[in-house]
Amino acid sequence: MTAFQSGSGPTALRILLGSQLRRLRENKGISREDAGHEIRGSESKISRMELGRVGFKERDVADLLTLYGVADGEARTAVMDLVERANEPGWWHRFNDLLPTWFQAYVGLEEAATRIRTYEVQFVPGLLQTKEYARAVITAGAAGIGPAEISRRVDLRMERQRVLDRPEGPIFWAVIDEAALRRPIGGADVMRGQLQHLLELMRLPGITIQVMPFSYGGHSAEGGAFSILRFGDKELPDVVYVEQLASALYLDKREEVDRYGEVMERLCAVSTTPEATVEILQKIISDRL
């Protein structure tokens, strides 16, 4: 079973904290049974904590740090700060009524990632969308949903984009199929604004955009869109996210991640260079005038 099951509850911060506690315990040669006894619990409780599958009580973590010999103020404070962050509900929890459980996990992972690579076939990636384009996409797929809820869904998408504005935000690398750039979502004005927005984003150091051109023909990612997320802690595996119509797959087994990684590398190799991306975006804009 993958650590990132859809709807299973653990966030990336909990898993990060759990992996740190496991390393500290193993470095001291302490068994899970002995660690569990220290916090008035069991071996299975330590196992669940180290897998990030339960919440963390500050007293439990403090007692474990003492057992593991973490008396240094700075190191201890860093772990206890992580406890507080891991237990805090993310900003997206105020949108819980809009977010399906299988997508809540992704927003949490997106917030914690240090690198996001994505391939999109039908739409411009959500983190790169203008407000007008996002509204058009959401409206098209929101049959029976009123204007107020559509506006909240747009607000949620705009809020997600703040992750790219943070100084410690992730490196974002997107390969977008040319079809997504030529599909007239929202009409000519909305698409023109969206394409110009992509040109502006490409000036930012942490964002790279490539285009999979029509001229290339068939390629290795014909199965559809996916994203690969990487995290700062080396103990955390990369996660592949594949969204489906009413659910999502979260893959973190090495062989699965490696396969998608190879596909992404091939996509990057045959897609436009960033310089050529500027040219194709400008050409599509001029074609719409």
C-alpha positions in Angstrom: 0.0 0.0 0.0 1.3 3.4 -1.0 1.8 6.0 1.8 -0.3 8.5 -0.1 -3.6 6.7 -0.6 -6.4 8.9 -1.9 -8.5 10.1 1.1 -6.3 8.3 3.7 -5.6 11.5 5.6 -1.8 11.8 6.1 -0.3 15.0 4.9 3.2 15.5 3.6 4.2 17.3 6.8 3.0 14.4 9.0 5.0 11.9 6.9 8.0 14.2 7.0 7.8 14.4 10.8 7.3 10.7 11.1 10.4 9.9 8.9 12.5 12.3 11.0 11.4 10.5 14.2 12.1 7.1 12.7 15.7 8.2 11.7 16.3 9.5 15.2 15.1 6.3 16.8 17.1 4.1 14.4 20.3 6.2 14.9 20.0 5.4 18.7 19.3 1.8 18.1 16.0 2.0 20.0 13.2 -0.5 19.2 9.7 0.6 18.4 8.5 -1.3 21.5 10.8 0.7 23.8 9.8 4.0 22.2 6.2 3.1 22.6 6.7 2.3 26.3 8.3 5.8 26.7 5.1 7.5 25.6 2.8 5.2 27.3 1.8 3.6 24.1 2.5 0.6 22.0 4.9 -0.5 19.2 2.0 -0.1 16.7 1.5 3.5 17.8 5.1 4.3 17.0 4.7 2.6 13.7 1.7 4.7 12.8 3.4 7.9 13.9 6.5 7.1 11.8 4.3 6.5 8.8 2.4 9.8 9.4 -0.9 8.1 9.8 -1.9 9.7 13.1 -1.8 13.2 14.6 1.1 14.1 16.9 0.8 15.1 20.5 3.4 17.6 21.6 4.0 15.7 24.8 4.7 12.4 22.9 7.1 14.0 20.5 8.9 15.9 23.3 9.3 12.6 25.3 10.6 10.8 22.2 13.1 13.5 21.5 14.4 13.3 25.0 14.7 9.5 24.6 16.5 9.9 21.3 19.0 12.4 22.9 17.8 15.5 21.0 18.5 18.0 23.8 20.0 20.7 21.5 17.7 23.7 21.6 17.7 24.5 17.8 17.2 20.9 16.7 14.5 20.3 19.2 12.7 23.5 18.4 12.8 22.7 14.7 11.1 19.3 15.3 8.5 20.8 17.7 7.7 23.6 15.2 7.1 20.9 12.6 4.6 19.2 15.1 2.6 22.4 15.3 2.6 22.8 11.5 1.7 19.1 10.9 -1.3 19.4 13.2 -2.6 22.6 11.8 -5.4 22.4 9.2 -4.2 23.8 5.9 -5.6 27.0 4.4 -7.6 24.8 2.0 -9.7 23.3 4.8 -12.1 26.3 4.6 -12.9 25.0 1.1 -13.6 21.5 2.4 -17.2 21.6 1.1 -15.8 22.1 -2.4 -12.8 19.8 -2.3 -13.3 16.0 -2.8 -11.3 14.0 -0.3 -9.1 12.6 -3.1 -8.0 16.1 -4.1 -7.4 17.5 -0.6 -4.4 15.3 -0.3 -2.9 16.7 -3.5 -3.3 20.3 -2.3 -1.4 19.4 0.8 1.4 17.7 -1.2 1.5 20.7 -3.6 2.1 23.0 -0.6 5.0 20.9 0.7 6.7 20.1 -2.6 10.0 21.6 -3.6 9.7 20.6 -7.3 6.6 20.0 -9.4 6.8 18.6 -12.9 3.5 18.4 -14.8 2.2 17.3 -18.2 -1.1 18.7 -19.3 -3.1 17.7 -22.4 -6.5 19.5 -22.2 -6.0 22.6 -20.1 -3.3 25.1 -19.0 -2.1 23.8 -15.6 -4.1 25.1 -12.7 -1.2 26.9 -11.1 -0.6 28.9 -14.3 -4.2 29.9 -15.1 -5.6 33.4 -15.1 -8.7 34.1 -13.1 -10.8 34.5 -16.3 -9.5 31.2 -17.8 -10.0 29.4 -14.5 -13.6 30.6 -14.4 -14.2 29.4 -17.9 -12.8 26.0 -17.2 -14.7 25.6 -13.9 -17.9 26.8 -15.4 -17.7 24.4 -18.3 -17.4 21.4 -15.9 -19.8 22.7 -13.3 -23.3 21.8 -14.6 -25.9 22.6 -12.1 -23.6 24.7 -9.9 -24.6 28.3 -9.0 -22.5 31.4 -9.6 -21.5 31.7 -5.9 -20.0 28.3 -5.8 -18.2 28.8 -9.1 -16.7 32.0 -7.7 -15.4 30.1 -4.6 -13.9 27.4 -6.8 -12.1 30.1 -8.7 -10.9 31.7 -5.4 -9.6 28.3 -4.4 -7.6 27.9 -7.6 -6.1 31.4 -7.2 -5.2 30.7 -3.6 -3.3 27.6 -4.7 -1.2 29.7 -7.0 0.3 31.6 -4.1 2.6 28.6 -3.5 4.6 29.8 -6.5 5.0 33.3 -5.0 6.6 32.1 -1.8 10.4 32.6 -1.6 10.7 28.9 -0.6 8.1 27.9 -3.2 8.6 24.9 -5.5 10.4 24.9 -8.9 7.6 24.4 -11.4 8.2 22.7 -14.7 5.3 22.3 -17.1 5.0 20.5 -20.5 1.7 21.6 -22.1 0.3 20.0 -25.2 -0.2 22.4 -28.1 -3.9 21.4 -28.2 -4.5 22.9 -24.8 -3.0 26.3 -26.0 -5.2 26.3 -29.1 -8.5 25.2 -27.5 -10.6 28.3 -27.3 -11.5 28.2 -23.6 -13.7 31.2 -22.7 -13.3 32.8 -26.1 -10.6 34.7 -27.9 -10.1 37.4 -25.3 -9.7 35.0 -22.4 -7.3 32.8 -24.3 -5.2 35.8 -25.4 -5.0 36.9 -21.8 -4.0 33.4 -20.7 -1.3 33.0 -23.3 0.1 36.4 -22.5 0.1 35.4 -18.8 2.2 32.4 -19.7 4.7 34.6 -21.4 4.9 36.8 -18.2 5.3 33.7 -16.0 8.2 32.5 -18.1 10.3 35.5 -16.9 10.2 34.1 -13.4 13.3 32.0 -12.4 11.4 29.2 -10.9 9.0 28.5 -13.7 9.8 26.6 -17.0 7.2 26.0 -19.7 7.6 23.8 -22.7 5.1 22.9 -25.5 4.5 19.5 -27.0 3.9 20.5 -30.6 1.4 19.0 -33.0 4.3 18.5 -35.4 5.9 15.8 -33.3 3.0 13.3 -33.7 2.7 10.4 -31.3 4.7 10.4 -28.0 5.2 8.5 -24.8 2.6 10.3 -22.7 -0.5 9.6 -24.8 -2.1 8.1 -21.7 -2.9 11.6 -20.3 -1.9 14.2 -17.9 0.1 13.6 -14.7 2.3 15.4 -12.2 5.4 14.4 -10.3 6.1 16.0 -6.9 9.4 16.0 -5.0 10.0 17.1 -1.4 12.9 18.5 0.5 13.4 15.5 2.8 15.2 12.7 1.1 13.3 10.2 3.1 10.1 11.3 1.4 9.5 9.5 -2.0 8.5 11.4 -5.1 4.8 11.1 -5.7 3.1 10.8 -9.0 -0.4 12.2 -9.2 -2.8 11.0 -11.9 -6.3 12.6 -11.8 -9.3 10.7 -13.1 -12.9 11.7 -13.6 -14.0 11.2 -10.0 -10.9 10.0 -8.2 -7.1 10.2 -8.4 -4.1 7.9 -8.1 -1.2 8.7 -5.8 1.8 6.6 -6.8 5.1 6.5 -4.8 6.5 3.0 -5.4 10.0 3.4 -6.9 9.2 1.5 -10.1 6.1 3.5 -10.7 7.7 6.9 -10.1 10.7 5.9 -12.2 8.5 5.0 -15.1 6.7 8.3 -15.1 10.0 10.1 -14.5 11.3 8.5 -17.7 8.2 9.6 -19.6 8.6 13.2 -18.4 12.3 13.2 -19.4 11.3 12.1 -22.9 8.6 14.7 -23.1 11.0 17.4 -22.1 13.5 16.2 -24.6 11.1 16.4 -27.6 9.1 19.5 -26.6 10.0 23.1 -27.4 12.9 24.8 -25.6 11.8 27.7 -23.4 13.0 30.1 -26.2 10.9 28.2 -28.8 8.0 28.2 -26.3 8.0 32.0 -26.4 7.9 31.9 -30.2 5.0 29.4 -30.4 3.0 31.3 -27.8 3.5 34.6 -29.7 2.4 32.9 -32.9 -0.7 31.5 -31.4 -1.6 34.9 -30.0 -1.0 36.5 -33.4 -3.2 33.8 -35.0 -6.0 34.9 -32.8 -5.8 38.6 -33.7 
